[in-house]
Amino acid sequence: MDPKLEKQLLIKFREKKLAISDAVNKLFPFIYSLRDQALISNRMLQHYKNESVPMKERIYNVLEKLEKNFNKKVLKVLFSRNNVKEYPDLKRIRRTFEDVLSEDSSPERSDSERPAKISNVRSSPQDTRRVENPLLRRKKLRKTLLINSIRRRGLRKQNLRTTLKRPTLRKSARQSQSQSVDFRSPQLPVTCSKASGTLYQEKMKKGSLEKCIMDANGNWLTLREFEIKGKREHFKNWRKSISCGGHTLEWLQKERLIPKPPTQYRRRKRVVRKKLPLKESQRPAPGAGREESGATAGLPAYLKPLADVNSFLVTCGEVVGNLYKNRFASGSRGKCIRTDKHWFTPEEFLNSADKIDFLSWFKEIRASDIPLQTLIEKKILRLHTNQCRCLLCTEGTPHPENDDECAVCRNGGMLICCDSCPNSFHEDCHIPKALSSSPEWICTYCRMEKAEKRCPPNVARHPELQVLKMKMLPEELLKCEFLLLKIFCLYDSKIFIEDPERIKDYYQHIKEPMWLNLIKERLHQGMYNTIEGFVLDMRLIFKNCWKFNKNNKFGQMGIKLKKVFEKNFKQVFSIQEIEEAC
């Protein structure tokens, strides 16, 4: 790290010690991460844990120690993903360090430049500095070009300092401009780049999707539509891109000068995701998908398995996901990698693994230990150009953060997207039936996860007989819906969904038929007074399956599903194992 930059960061660290000690309100995971990265010793860890002083003072003492041995690693650990997640106030403090870093950085390459230089990326002083600045996230200033320009003009050092202080002058100009705006007025002048309009505060209070801005042509626009009109759609954050009186709307809201509109979700309406052929204008750039026959011809043997499938496993460090070829566009476009919790673009996937240099996503992300760079060069993955106008590249795909098919039946069509996870469902496939009219909708999986966080399952286990006698209260109903949905989402469950009346001679051998849709209907109508009724019906399906099919392939499918259900049942209701009871 540049000694001058390191000194500036140290000064900033010294200034922010008190603020950091306020933000870090508990020892874990902060001081443990310091110990793991060898910034403090085990003895010091025990000392800070056992100190009989207030938490804030203990954290401050830790920071005093870090100041004496300050280096870039201190900041990397302090603002690591785990720490920022645990202590949200660190985000605000991190921005002040990013400001220091941005003044000493060169501009990033644009997305269009990356593919062209994939094969011959070489380290340079700028690249090294970019890696060494783990906090750097925002677009960097062109300070070097400005300095060279000033030197060519022969300006003196004093004039150079004055010129480089332009942001301060701009800030004072902004303040004087804001004085001329009366923020108590119901109508405020707003701008977004070259677009101008009038913001109606009363309309804005109704919600973020309300048409509250009238542009110069008399058209009513939402906040997002006005952002797009100002050619700043890539911001995807109207609070930062729209200004009033020289200030962003985000700043004005923090100062409580304008209202914060309640967030509204377009997802409350069912999302159309029909698997139909794309129109000519919507098709990806030539070669963006790999559908031609004989595509594997000429490929090395170790690459053919990746060329023959629509998706494959990828890793980046310890993070694992599945990359879907039909969603891949470039590093920053096309959410093509799915983990258990999210859809990511390659750059976002890289960031989730705590990898800092976005330019190396094609090297760091690997499939079967093969970097994506190789798959791009061999045309297994096709990189879209900056001029590509397909749905992936123009953000025309609705809700790319959710799956394109129903988690139950694996078909597309009219899907409702969960607001907390990547899952999508048909309204009737979900258990219970998904209500598309609600402002925010979360699936049963996420409802169950939130319920467990609010009320962690007891360590104590219960005998099964005691659990079966429990009344079907809302909490128990949620657990049963969760268990049933888990079975519905398994591929082998398809033969158990409908009434087996069409199966030849079935009713002659089975006197009490049962199927999944019937259990689903009984749950919906509240016909189970206790958990026992639900469990007995589920077990009856597997009992009938074995009785009718014996040991053929369908009988084996029933055995497999029964094992899954029993395992989930014992886990969800904390059932005491028989061995434990003895």
Secondary structure in CASP SS format (residue, H / E / C, confidence):
PFRMAT SS
TARGET T0000
AUTHOR 0000-0000-0000
METHOD secondary structure of the structure
MODEL  1
M C 1.00
D C 1.00
P H 1.00
K H 1.00
L H 1.00
E H 1.00
K H 1.00
Q H 1.00
L H 1.00
L H 1.00
I H 1.00
K H 1.00
F H 1.00
R H 1.00
E H 1.00
K C 1.00
K H 1.00
L H 1.00
A H 1.00
I H 1.00
S H 1.00
D H 1.00
A H 1.00
V C 1.00
N C 1.00
K C 1.00
L C 1.00
F C 1.00
P C 1.00
F H 1.00
I H 1.00
Y H 1.00
S H 1.00
L H 1.00
R H 1.00
D H 1.00
Q C 1.00
A C 1.00
L C 1.00
I C 1.00
S C 1.00
N H 1.00
R H 1.00
M H 1.00
L H 1.00
Q H 1.00
H H 1.00
Y H 1.00
K H 1.00
N H 1.00
E C 1.00
S C 1.00
V C 1.00
P C 1.00
M H 1.00
K H 1.00
E H 1.00
R H 1.00
I H 1.00
Y H 1.00
N H 1.00
V H 1.00
L H 1.00
E H 1.00
K H 1.00
L H 1.00
E H 1.00
K H 1.00
N C 1.00
F C 1.00
N C 1.00
K H 1.00
K H 1.00
V H 1.00
L H 1.00
K H 1.00
V H 1.00
L H 1.00
F C 1.00
S C 1.00
R H 1.00
N H 1.00
N H 1.00
V H 1.00
K H 1.00
E H 1.00
Y C 1.00
P C 1.00
D C 1.00
L H 1.00
K H 1.00
R H 1.00
I H 1.00
R H 1.00
R H 1.00
T H 1.00
F H 1.00
E H 1.00
D H 1.00
V H 1.00
L H 1.00
S H 1.00
E C 1.00
D C 1.00
S C 1.00
S C 1.00
P C 1.00
E C 1.00
R C 1.00
S C 1.00
D C 1.00
S C 1.00
E H 1.00
R H 1.00
P H 1.00
A H 1.00
K C 1.00
I C 1.00
S C 1.00
N C 1.00
V C 1.00
R C 1.00
S C 1.00
S C 1.00
P H 1.00
Q H 1.00
D H 1.00
T H 1.00
R H 1.00
R H 1.00
V H 1.00
E H 1.00
N C 1.00
P C 1.00
L C 1.00
L C 1.00
R C 1.00
R C 1.00
K C 1.00
K C 1.00
L C 1.00
R C 1.00
K H 1.00
T H 1.00
L H 1.00
L H 1.00
I H 1.00
N H 1.00
S H 1.00
I H 1.00
R H 1.00
R H 1.00
R C 1.00
G C 1.00
L C 1.00
R C 1.00
K H 1.00
Q H 1.00
N H 1.00
L H 1.00
R H 1.00
T H 1.00
T H 1.00
L H 1.00
K C 1.00
R H 1.00
P H 1.00
T H 1.00
L H 1.00
R H 1.00
K H 1.00
S H 1.00
A H 1.00
R H 1.00
Q H 1.00
S H 1.00
Q H 1.00
S H 1.00
Q C 1.00
S C 1.00
V C 1.00
D C 1.00
F C 1.00
R C 1.00
S C 1.00
P C 1.00
Q E 1.00
L E 1.00
P E 1.00
V E 1.00
T E 1.00
C E 1.00
S C 1.00
K C 1.00
A E 1.00
S E 1.00
G E 1.00
T E 1.00
L E 1.00
Y E 1.00
Q H 1.00
E H 1.00
K H 1.00
M H 1.00
K C 1.00
K C 1.00
G C 1.00
S C 1.00
L C 1.00
E C 1.00
K C 1.00
C C 1.00
I E 1.00
M E 1.00
D E 1.00
A C 1.00
N C 1.00
G C 1.00
N C 1.00
W E 1.00
L E 1.00
T C 1.00
L H 1.00
R H 1.00
E H 1.00
F H 1.00
E H 1.00
I H 1.00
K H 1.00
G C 1.00
K C 1.00
R C 1.00
E H 1.00
H H 1.00
F H 1.00
K C 1.00
N C 1.00
W H 1.00
R H 1.00
K H 1.00
S H 1.00
I C 1.00
S E 1.00
C E 1.00
G C 1.00
G C 1.00
H E 1.00
T E 1.00
L H 1.00
E H 1.00
W H 1.00
L H 1.00
Q H 1.00
K H 1.00
E C 1.00
R C 1.00
L C 1.00
I C 1.00
P C 1.00
K C 1.00
P C 1.00
P C 1.00
T C 1.00
Q C 1.00
Y C 1.00
R H 1.00
R H 1.00
R H 1.00
K C 1.00
R C 1.00
V E 1.00
V E 1.00
R E 1.00
K C 1.00
K C 1.00
L C 1.00
P C 1.00
L C 1.00
K C 1.00
E H 1.00
S H 1.00
Q H 1.00
R C 1.00
P C 1.00
A C 1.00
P C 1.00
G C 1.00
A C 1.00
G C 1.00
R C 1.00
E C 1.00
E C 1.00
S C 1.00
G C 1.00
A C 1.00
T C 1.00
A C 1.00
G C 1.00
L C 1.00
P C 1.00
A C 1.00
Y C 1.00
L C 1.00
K H 1.00
P H 1.00
L H 1.00
A H 1.00
D C 1.00
V C 1.00
N C 1.00
S E 1.00
F E 1.00
L E 1.00
V E 1.00
T E 1.00
C E 1.00
G C 1.00
E C 1.00
V E 1.00
V E 1.00
G E 1.00
N E 1.00
L E 1.00
Y E 1.00
K H 1.00
N H 1.00
R H 1.00
F C 1.00
A C 1.00
S C 1.00
G C 1.00
S C 1.00
R C 1.00
G C 1.00
K C 1.00
C C 1.00
I E 1.00
R E 1.00
T C 1.00
D C 1.00
K C 1.00
H C 1.00
W E 1.00
F E 1.00
T C 1.00
P H 1.00
E H 1.00
E H 1.00
F H 1.00
L H 1.00
N H 1.00
S H 1.00
A C 1.00
D C 1.00
K C 1.00
I C 1.00
D C 1.00
F H 1.00
L H 1.00
S H 1.00
W H 1.00
F H 1.00
K H 1.00
E H 1.00
I C 1.00
R E 1.00
A E 1.00
S C 1.00
D C 1.00
I E 1.00
P E 1.00
L H 1.00
Q H 1.00
T H 1.00
L H 1.00
I H 1.00
E H 1.00
K C 1.00
K C 1.00
I C 1.00
L C 1.00
R C 1.00
L C 1.00
H C 1.00
T C 1.00
N C 1.00
Q C 1.00
C C 1.00
R C 1.00
C C 1.00
L C 1.00
L C 1.00
C C 1.00
T C 1.00
E C 1.00
G C 1.00
T C 1.00
P C 1.00
H C 1.00
P C 1.00
E C 1.00
N C 1.00
D C 1.00
D C 1.00
E C 1.00
C C 1.00
A C 1.00
V C 1.00
C C 1.00
R C 1.00
N C 1.00
G C 1.00
G E 1.00
M E 1.00
L E 1.00
I E 1.00
C E 1.00
C C 1.00
D C 1.00
S C 1.00
C C 1.00
P C 1.00
N C 1.00
S E 1.00
F E 1.00
H C 1.00
E C 1.00
D C 1.00
C C 1.00
H C 1.00
I C 1.00
P C 1.00
K C 1.00
A C 1.00
L C 1.00
S C 1.00
S C 1.00
S C 1.00
P C 1.00
E C 1.00
W C 1.00
I C 1.00
C C 1.00
T H 1.00
Y H 1.00
C H 1.00
R H 1.00
M H 1.00
E H 1.00
K H 1.00
A H 1.00
E H 1.00
K H 1.00
R H 1.00
C C 1.00
P C 1.00
P C 1.00
N C 1.00
V C 1.00
A C 1.00
R C 1.00
H E 1.00
P C 1.00
E H 1.00
L H 1.00
Q H 1.00
V H 1.00
L H 1.00
K C 1.00
M C 1.00
K E 1.00
M C 1.00
L C 1.00
P H 1.00
E H 1.00
E H 1.00
L H 1.00
L H 1.00
K H 1.00
C H 1.00
E H 1.00
F H 1.00
L H 1.00
L H 1.00
L H 1.00
K H 1.00
I H 1.00
F H 1.00
C C 1.00
L C 1.00
Y H 1.00
D H 1.00
S H 1.00
K H 1.00
I H 1.00
F H 1.00
I C 1.00
E C 1.00
D C 1.00
P H 1.00
E H 1.00
R H 1.00
I C 1.00
K C 1.00
D C 1.00
Y H 1.00
Y H 1.00
Q H 1.00
H H 1.00
I C 1.00
K C 1.00
E C 1.00
P C 1.00
M C 1.00
W C 1.00
L H 1.00
N H 1.00
L H 1.00
I H 1.00
K H 1.00
E H 1.00
R H 1.00
L H 1.00
H H 1.00
Q C 1.00
G C 1.00
M C 1.00
Y C 1.00
N C 1.00
T E 1.00
I H 1.00
E H 1.00
G H 1.00
F H 1.00
V H 1.00
L H 1.00
D H 1.00
M H 1.00
R H 1.00
L H 1.00
I H 1.00
F H 1.00
K H 1.00
N H 1.00
C H 1.00
W H 1.00
K H 1.00
F H 1.00
N H 1.00
K C 1.00
N C 1.00
N C 1.00
K H 1.00
F H 1.00
G H 1.00
Q H 1.00
M H 1.00
G H 1.00
I H 1.00
K H 1.00
L H 1.00
K H 1.00
K H 1.00
V H 1.00
F H 1.00
E H 1.00
K H 1.00
N H 1.00
F H 1.00
K H 1.00
Q H 1.00
V H 1.00
F C 1.00
S C 1.00
I E 1.00
Q C 1.00
E C 1.00
I H 1.00
E H 1.00
E H 1.00
A H 1.00
C C 1.00
END
